[in-house]
Amino acid sequence: ALRGMKYASGKYHPNVAAVLGNIGNLQKEMGNMDAAYKTYQEVLGIESYCLGLSHPDVAITLHNIATIDAAKGNYDHALTLYRKVLGLQKKLFGEDHISVSITAACMGDVYERLGELKNAIEIYEEAVRIKSAAVGRHSLEVARILHKLGKLSIVRKEFHMAESFISRSVLIYRLNKLGDDHEWIVDAYRDAADIDAALAMGEGRHFEC
């Protein structure tokens, strides 16, 4: 089918890019990251030629490539691509579009893996703000990012901030009817206990001379 489409429409046609994109998605779902990466690169070349560098489809393909880079540990390149995607999304859809929050959360994950926790926290907070406006403050998507923020704050020994993030995540979990035995609730209460213990021992960041 793809060969026939290339023959009928020419290689550099949006329909060819769309079919290749679906193939790349399947390859990615099957765990064949190298093949998917190569396919997405081909898609990007066609889309850039046919649609221009500022087209929404180009942003999606760049995001797919960045996701594979992140999965393979190519964090610096993943961040470079995510920044391009973020710039495109803000230009195309506005600063507060749901797609911006998705890319921001992906960037936060990469920063977290790199150990750049301050950067991770900052961009996760941006993702929470946008996602809250787009899908509602009480969505589980918001809760999951808040929980991540709580965990990162624990690592940074910012326990009062961590307490706030974890409490907010638990509230949303409860509003979404998650029970005591749900893994997210169990994990959040474990984090809350660690925070309480640290605060009781006077741990955390302080001003010192």
C-alpha positions in Angstrom: 0.0 0.0 0.0 2.8 2.4 0.9 4.7 1.6 -2.3 1.6 2.2 -4.3 0.9 5.5 -2.6 4.5 6.6 -3.2 4.1 5.7 -6.9 0.7 7.5 -7.2 1.4 10.6 -5.1 5.2 10.8 -5.1 7.4 10.2 -2.1 7.1 13.7 -0.8 3.3 13.8 -0.1 1.5 14.3 3.2 -0.4 11.1 2.7 2.8 9.1 2.5 4.0 10.9 5.7 0.8 9.9 7.5 1.1 6.2 6.6 4.8 6.2 7.6 3.8 7.9 10.8 1.4 5.1 11.6 4.1 2.5 10.8 6.5 4.3 13.2 3.8 4.3 15.9 3.4 0.5 15.5 7.1 0.0 15.6 7.4 2.0 18.8 4.5 0.2 20.4 6.2 -3.1 19.6 9.4 -1.9 21.2 11.4 -1.6 18.0 12.8 1.8 18.8 15.6 1.8 16.3 13.2 1.1 13.4 10.6 3.6 14.7 13.3 6.3 15.0 14.4 5.8 11.4 10.8 5.9 10.3 10.0 9.1 12.2 13.1 10.7 10.7 11.8 9.8 7.2 8.4 11.3 8.2 10.0 14.4 9.4 11.9 14.9 6.1 8.6 14.5 4.1 6.6 16.8 6.4 9.2 19.5 6.5 9.4 19.5 2.7 5.6 19.4 2.1 4.2 21.3 5.0 7.0 23.5 6.3 8.9 23.5 9.5 6.1 25.3 11.5 3.3 22.8 10.8 1.5 21.0 13.7 2.4 17.6 12.2 6.1 18.5 12.3 5.7 19.2 16.0 4.1 15.8 16.6 6.9 14.0 14.7 9.6 15.9 16.6 7.9 14.9 19.8 7.9 11.3 18.8 11.6 11.4 18.0 12.4 13.1 21.3 10.4 10.5 23.2 12.6 7.7 21.6 15.7 9.7 22.4 14.7 9.9 26.0 13.9 6.2 26.2 17.3 5.4 24.7 19.1 7.7 27.2 19.9 10.4 24.6 18.8 13.0 27.1 20.5 16.1 25.7 19.2 15.5 22.2 15.7 14.8 23.6 15.7 18.1 25.5 16.8 20.0 22.4 13.9 18.5 20.4 11.4 19.0 23.2 12.4 22.7 23.4 11.7 23.0 19.6 8.4 21.3 20.1 7.5 23.5 23.0 8.3 26.6 20.9 6.2 25.4 18.0 3.3 24.5 20.2 3.2 27.8 21.9 3.4 29.6 18.6 0.7 27.4 17.0 -1.7 26.9 19.9 -0.9 29.4 22.6 1.0 29.3 25.9 -1.7 27.4 27.8 -2.7 24.6 25.3 -2.9 21.1 26.6 -0.1 20.0 24.2 2.3 22.4 25.9 1.6 20.7 29.3 2.3 17.3 27.8 5.6 18.3 26.3 6.5 20.2 29.5 5.9 17.1 31.6 8.1 15.0 29.2 10.9 17.6 29.6 10.5 17.4 33.3 10.9 13.6 33.2 14.2 14.0 31.2 15.5 16.7 33.6 14.6 14.3 36.5 16.6 11.5 34.9 19.6 13.8 34.4 19.4 14.7 38.1 18.6 18.4 37.3 15.9 18.5 39.9 15.5 22.3 40.1 14.8 22.4 36.3 12.5 19.4 36.6 10.4 21.0 39.4 10.1 24.3 37.5 8.8 22.7 34.3 6.6 20.3 36.2 5.0 23.3 37.9 4.3 24.8 34.5 2.8 21.5 33.4 0.5 21.5 36.4 -0.7 25.0 35.9 -1.5 24.5 32.2 -3.0 21.0 32.7 -5.2 22.3 35.6 -6.6 24.9 33.3 -7.1 22.5 30.4 -8.5 19.4 32.1 -9.5 20.6 35.6 -7.6 20.9 38.9 -9.0 17.6 40.1 -7.9 15.4 37.2 -5.7 12.4 37.9 -3.2 13.7 35.4 -2.7 16.8 37.6 -2.4 14.6 40.7 0.3 12.4 39.2 2.5 15.5 38.4 1.9 16.9 41.9 3.0 13.6 43.3 6.2 13.7 41.2 6.8 17.3 42.5 6.4 16.0 46.1 8.9 13.2 45.5 11.4 15.6 44.0 11.0 18.1 46.8 11.7 15.2 49.3 15.0 14.5 47.5 15.9 18.2 47.7 15.0 18.2 51.4 12.3 20.8 50.8 9.9 19.0 53.2 7.3 21.7 53.7 6.9 22.1 49.9 6.9 18.3 49.6 4.1 18.1 52.2 2.0 20.6 50.2 2.4 18.7 46.9 1.7 15.3 48.4 -1.3 16.5 50.3 -2.8 18.0 47.1 -2.1 14.8 45.2 -3.8 12.7 47.9 -6.9 15.0 47.9 -7.3 14.6 44.1 -6.8 10.8 44.4 -9.6 10.7 47.0 -11.8 12.9 44.9 -11.3 10.4 42.1 -12.4 7.6 44.4 -9.1 5.8 44.7 -9.2 3.4 47.6 -6.7 2.8 50.5 -5.2 -0.2 48.7 -4.5 1.7 45.4 -0.8 1.8 44.7 -0.8 5.6 44.2 -2.5 6.1 47.6 -0.2 3.7 49.3 2.9 5.4 47.8 1.6 8.9 48.7 1.0 7.9 52.3 4.5 6.4 52.5 5.9 9.6 51.2 3.8 11.6 53.7 5.2 9.4 56.5 8.8 10.1 55.3 8.1 13.8 55.3 6.6 13.8 58.8 9.6 11.9 60.1 12.0 14.3 58.5 10.2 17.3 59.9 10.0 15.8 63.3 13.8 15.4 63.3 14.2 19.0 62.1 15.6 18.0 58.8 15.4 20.1 55.7 16.9 23.3 54.3 17.6 26.1 56.7 19.3 29.5 56.5 22.7 29.4 58.1 25.5 31.9 58.6 
